[in-house]
């Protein structure tokens, strides 16, 4: 069974100032009365230890470590009562956190699938649209390949990338990939029998949100399977097309506007 693990950090506003390593440093100072010995015990340099102490003293709002004159390397350094209470609090929280992680492991969590899902959540890009799909077709060309992904809801997305990119990403039938499409690359069309476009990707859906701005409007289109696409259009275009919440719409974007990525 895969075991889960984690760590605890103390924060002060936006500043992270204390974790296990720093608490261990405080504990060793209390045990040895020496910065040099404490730093050696936790694998820090002498300077790194003092930098950590200065940061903790400053961010705690009161002294945690008191320097004492004399002694090689500042020997005789002592903890304040506040520091000792902090150590005790951290150890208690650490023990409770350990029990929590053990309970998660015993719960039979489907770790492999959940970890993959969390990695997707943590993917950060400037592209508004991130669509998970499975490769269902690769059409090889002399320079570029056409990659077709099946996304949730059964709709297909086509991307054009170089042969080199196909190889570097290890794309193959059945492999999962993430399609990235900038909102500014998505054209919104009103469905109808006369709609004919050269763009490879034309995904029908329904407008679920329209946020007008000074010049442009952000349109959110819900597709089948719970997939959502964002598009940016001018206010004039939105008015001309009669776009409004609840109206049917088609999200249109070129295959060359799709960037593919994979999680390894």
C-alpha positions in Angstrom: 0.0 0.0 0.0 1.3 3.5 -0.9 1.8 5.5 2.2 1.1 9.3 2.4 3.3 11.8 4.1 3.3 15.5 4.7 4.8 18.2 6.9 3.7 21.1 9.1 4.9 24.7 8.9 4.2 27.7 11.0 3.4 30.9 9.2 3.2 34.6 10.2 1.1 36.4 7.6 2.7 35.7 4.2 6.0 34.6 5.8 6.9 31.0 6.4 9.2 31.0 9.4 9.2 27.6 11.1 9.1 23.9 10.1 10.5 20.7 11.3 14.1 21.6 10.6 13.9 24.8 12.5 12.0 23.2 15.4 14.7 20.5 15.5 17.3 23.3 15.6 15.6 24.9 18.6 15.4 21.5 20.4 19.1 20.9 19.9 20.0 24.3 21.2 18.0 23.5 24.3 19.7 20.2 24.7 23.3 21.3 24.0 23.3 25.0 24.8 25.5 25.5 21.7 24.7 26.9 18.3 27.7 25.0 16.8 26.6 21.6 18.1 23.0 22.2 17.4 23.7 23.2 13.8 25.9 20.1 13.3 23.2 17.9 14.7 20.5 19.1 12.2 22.9 19.3 9.3 23.0 23.1 9.1 26.0 25.4 8.7 26.8 27.7 11.6 25.8 30.8 9.6 22.6 29.0 8.3 21.6 28.3 11.9 22.0 31.9 13.0 20.1 33.1 10.0 17.3 30.8 10.9 17.4 32.0 14.5 17.3 35.6 13.5 14.4 35.0 11.2 12.4 33.1 13.9 13.2 35.8 16.5 12.0 38.6 14.1 8.9 36.9 12.9 7.8 35.5 16.3 7.6 39.1 17.7 9.6 38.1 20.7 12.9 36.4 21.4 13.0 32.6 21.1 16.8 32.3 21.4 18.9 34.4 23.6 22.6 34.9 22.9 24.9 34.5 25.8 28.4 36.1 25.8 31.4 33.8 25.9 31.9 30.3 24.8 33.4 29.1 21.5 31.0 29.8 18.7 28.5 31.5 21.0 28.3 28.7 23.5 25.8 29.2 26.3 23.0 30.2 24.0 19.6 29.6 25.7 16.0 29.2 24.7 13.2 31.3 26.2 10.2 29.8 27.8 8.2 30.9 24.7 10.5 28.8 22.5 10.1 25.8 24.7 6.3 26.1 24.5 6.5 26.5 20.7 8.5 23.2 20.5 5.9 21.4 22.6 3.1 22.7 20.5 4.8 21.7 17.3 5.5 18.2 18.5 1.8 17.8 19.5 0.6 19.0 16.2 3.2 16.8 14.4 1.9 13.7 16.3 -1.7 14.5 15.4 -0.7 15.1 11.7 1.1 11.8 11.7 -2.1 10.0 12.9 -4.2 11.9 10.3 -1.8 10.7 7.4 -1.9 7.1 8.8 -5.7 7.2 8.8 -5.7 8.3 5.2 -3.4 5.5 4.2 -5.5 2.9 6.1 -8.6 4.3 4.4 -7.6 2.5 1.2 -7.2 5.7 -0.9 -6.8 5.1 -4.6 -3.5 6.9 -4.5 -2.4 6.5 -8.1 -5.6 8.0 -9.6 -5.9 10.7 -6.9 -2.2 11.8 -7.2 -2.6 12.2 -11.0 -5.7 14.3 -10.4 -4.0 16.5 -7.9 -1.1 17.0 -10.3 -3.5 18.2 -13.0 -5.0 20.7 -10.4 -1.5 22.0 -9.7 -0.7 22.6 -13.4 -0.3 26.4 -13.8 -0.3 28.0 -17.3 -1.4 31.3 -18.7 -3.9 29.5 -21.0 -7.4 29.7 -19.6 -8.6 26.5 -21.2 -7.0 23.2 -20.0 -8.7 20.1 -21.4 -7.8 16.6 -20.4 -8.1 14.0 -23.2 -6.9 10.7 -24.5 -5.1 10.4 -27.8 -7.3 8.5 -30.2 -5.5 9.2 -33.5 -2.1 10.4 -34.8 -1.9 11.4 -38.4 1.8 11.6 -39.2 3.1 14.2 -41.7 6.5 15.0 -43.1 7.0 17.9 -40.7 3.9 18.2 -38.5 1.5 15.6 -37.0 -2.2 15.9 -36.3 -3.1 14.6 -32.9 -6.7 13.9 -32.0 -7.8 13.8 -28.4 -11.1 12.5 -27.1 -12.2 14.7 -24.1 -15.0 14.2 -21.6 -18.3 14.1 -23.2 -17.0 12.3 -26.3 -16.0 15.4 -28.3 -12.7 15.4 -30.2 -10.0 18.1 -30.3 -7.4 18.2 -33.0 -4.0 19.7 -32.5 -1.1 20.2 -35.0 2.3 19.8 -33.5 5.8 19.0 -34.9 6.9 15.4 -35.4 9.7 16.2 -32.9 7.1 17.3 -30.3 5.1 14.1 -30.8 8.2 12.1 -30.1 9.4 14.2 -27.1 6.0 14.0 -25.5 5.8 10.2 -26.1 2.4 10.6 -27.6 0.7 7.3 -28.6 -2.8 6.0 -28.9 -4.4 5.7 -25.4 -2.0 8.2 -23.8 -3.5 11.0 -21.7 -2.6 14.5 -22.7 -3.7 18.0 -21.7 -4.8 20.5 -24.5 -4.1 24.2 -23.7 -6.1 26.8 -25.6 -5.9 30.5 -24.9 -9.3 32.2 -24.5 -8.3 34.8 -27.1 -7.8 32.0 -29.6 -11.4 30.8 -29.2 -14.0 32.2 -31.7 -17.7 32.1 -30.6 -20.2 31.3 -33.3 -24.0 31.1 -33.4 -25.0 27.6 -34.5 -27.0 27.3 -37.8 -27.1 25.5 -41.1 -25.0 28.1 -42.9 -22.0 28.0 -40.5 -19.0 26.8 -42.5 -15.5 27.4 -41.3 -12.0 26.0 -42.0 -11.1 25.7 -38.3 -10.8 22.0 -37.3 -12.2 22.4 -33.8 -15.9 23.3 -33.6 -17.4 22.3 -30.3 -21.1 23.0 -29.7 -22.3 24.0 -26.3 -24.3 26.5 -24.3 -23.3 29.8 -22.8 -23.3 29.6 -19.0 -21.7 33.0 -18.2 -21.1 36.3 -20.0 -18.9 38.9 -18.3 -18.8 42.2 -20.2 -15.8 44.5 -19.9 -15.0 48.0 -21.3 -14.1 46.6 -24.7 -14.3 42.8 -24.6 -16.6 40.2 -23.0 -15.6 36.9 -21.5 -17.9 34.1 -22.6 -18.0 30.7 -20.8 -19.4 27.9 -22.9 -20.4 24.6 -21.2 -19.8 21.5 -23.4 -21.1 18.0 -23.0 -19.5 16.0 -20.1 -19.0 19.0 -17.8 -16.2 20.6 -19.9 -16.1 24.4 -19.9 -14.3 26.7 -22.4 -13.6 30.4 -22.0 -13.5 32.8 -24.9 -12.8 36.5 -25.3 -14.9 38.4 -27.9 -15.5 42.1 -28.5 -18.7 43.6 -27.0 -19.8 44.5 -30.5 -19.5 40.9 -31.7 -21.4 39.6 -28.6 -24.2 42.0 -29.4 -24.3 41.3 -33.1 -24.5 37.5 -32.5 -27.1 38.0 -29.7 -24.9 36.1 -27.3 -26.5 35.7 -23.9 -26.6 33.2 -21.0 -28.5 30.1 -22.0 -28.0 30.6 -25.7 -26.5 27.8 -27.9 -23.0 28.6 -29.2 -20.1 26.9 -30.9 -16.5 27.3 -29.6 -14.2 27.4 -32.6 -10.4 27.3 -32.6 -7.7 26.3 -35.1 -5.7 23.1 -34.6 -2.6 25.2 -34.6 -3.9 27.1 -31.6 -3.8 24.0 -29.4 -0.8 23.3 -27.3 -0.4 19.8 -25.9 1.2 18.8 -22.7 1.7 15.5 -20.7 2.2 14.8 -17.0 5.1 12.3 -16.3 
